[in-house]
């Protein structure tokens, strides 16, 4: 085989599964970085590492709350007549909260790209 030619898969392996086993396999392969179920099964069969997506549900809930908070702050800022000092304090508070949220986001992104993750 020449170095420029793609590898061609020559052998096919067929297996039979119960419906619930197939559904589990399909669900697990969809949560991986493998583009096809065949790729996922090959990696499992050959003992190669499989990357799996992991969702941190508590962090997702936190992000949802932060989004609502940000929208509420913007609505308050746009909605009410405030004294000049009150508006300045609200803007400063909003900016400080944005900075904290950005720090948390950056920290989480760095932790998710730790050793073995890219």
C-alpha positions as CSV (number, residue, x, y, z in Angstrom):
1,X,0.0,0.0,0.0
2,X,1.4,3.4,-0.9
3,X,1.7,6.0,1.7
4,X,-0.8,8.4,0.0
5,X,-3.6,5.8,-0.3
6,X,-6.3,5.7,2.3
7,X,-6.6,2.5,4.3
8,X,-9.4,0.3,3.0
9,X,-11.3,-1.8,5.4
10,X,-11.7,-5.3,4.0
11,X,-13.4,-7.4,6.6
12,X,-16.9,-7.1,7.9
13,X,-18.0,-8.4,11.3
14,X,-21.7,-8.8,11.9
15,X,-23.3,-9.3,15.3
16,X,-26.9,-9.6,16.6
17,X,-28.1,-7.6,19.5
18,X,-31.3,-7.2,21.5
19,X,-33.2,-4.0,20.7
20,X,-32.3,-2.5,24.1
21,X,-28.6,-3.4,23.7
22,X,-28.6,-1.8,20.3
23,X,-30.3,1.3,21.6
24,X,-27.7,1.5,24.4
25,X,-24.9,1.1,21.9
26,X,-26.4,3.8,19.7
27,X,-26.8,6.2,22.6
28,X,-23.3,5.7,23.8
29,X,-21.8,6.1,20.4
30,X,-23.8,9.3,19.9
31,X,-22.2,10.7,23.1
32,X,-18.7,10.0,21.8
33,X,-16.5,11.9,19.3
34,X,-16.8,9.0,16.8
35,X,-18.6,10.1,13.7
36,X,-20.1,6.7,13.0
37,X,-21.3,3.7,15.1
38,X,-18.8,1.6,13.1
39,X,-15.9,3.7,14.2
40,X,-17.2,3.6,17.8
41,X,-17.5,-0.2,17.7
42,X,-14.1,-0.7,16.1
43,X,-12.5,1.3,18.9
44,X,-14.3,-0.6,21.6
45,X,-13.4,-4.0,19.9
46,X,-9.8,-3.1,19.5
47,X,-9.4,-1.6,23.0
48,X,-8.6,1.9,21.7
49,X,-9.6,4.9,23.8
50,X,-13.0,6.4,23.1
51,X,-13.6,10.1,23.9
52,X,-17.0,10.7,25.4
53,X,-18.8,14.0,25.9
54,X,-19.6,14.7,29.5
55,X,-22.2,17.3,30.5
56,X,-21.9,18.8,34.0
57,X,-25.6,19.3,34.8
58,X,-24.9,21.5,37.8
59,X,-22.8,23.8,35.7
60,X,-25.5,23.9,33.0
61,X,-28.0,25.0,35.7
62,X,-25.6,27.7,36.8
63,X,-25.2,29.0,33.3
64,X,-28.9,29.1,32.8
65,X,-29.3,31.1,36.0
66,X,-26.5,33.5,34.9
67,X,-28.2,34.1,31.6
68,X,-31.5,34.9,33.3
69,X,-29.7,37.2,35.7
70,X,-27.9,39.0,32.8
71,X,-31.2,39.5,31.0
72,X,-32.9,40.8,34.1
73,X,-30.1,43.3,34.8
74,X,-30.2,44.6,31.3
75,X,-34.0,45.0,31.5
76,X,-33.8,46.9,34.8
77,X,-31.1,49.1,33.4
78,X,-33.1,49.9,30.3
79,X,-36.5,50.0,32.0
80,X,-36.5,52.4,34.9
81,X,-35.7,56.0,35.4
82,X,-32.9,56.1,37.9
83,X,-31.0,58.9,39.5
84,X,-27.6,59.5,37.9
85,X,-25.9,58.0,40.9
86,X,-28.2,55.0,41.0
87,X,-27.6,54.3,37.3
88,X,-23.8,54.6,37.8
89,X,-23.9,52.1,40.7
90,X,-26.1,49.7,38.6
91,X,-23.7,49.9,35.7
92,X,-20.7,49.3,37.9
93,X,-22.4,46.4,39.6
94,X,-23.3,44.9,36.2
95,X,-19.8,45.3,34.9
96,X,-18.4,43.6,38.1
97,X,-20.8,40.7,37.7
98,X,-19.8,40.3,34.0
99,X,-16.1,40.2,35.0
100,X,-16.8,37.5,37.6
101,X,-18.9,35.5,35.1
102,X,-16.1,35.7,32.5
103,X,-13.5,34.6,35.1
104,X,-15.6,31.6,36.0
105,X,-16.1,30.8,32.4
106,X,-12.4,31.0,31.6
107,X,-11.6,28.8,34.6
108,X,-14.1,26.2,33.6
109,X,-12.8,26.2,30.0
110,X,-9.2,25.7,31.2
111,X,-10.2,22.8,33.5
112,X,-12.1,21.1,30.7
113,X,-9.0,21.3,28.5
114,X,-6.8,19.6,31.1
115,X,-4.4,16.7,30.4
116,X,-5.8,14.3,27.8
117,X,-8.5,16.7,26.7
118,X,-8.1,19.0,23.7
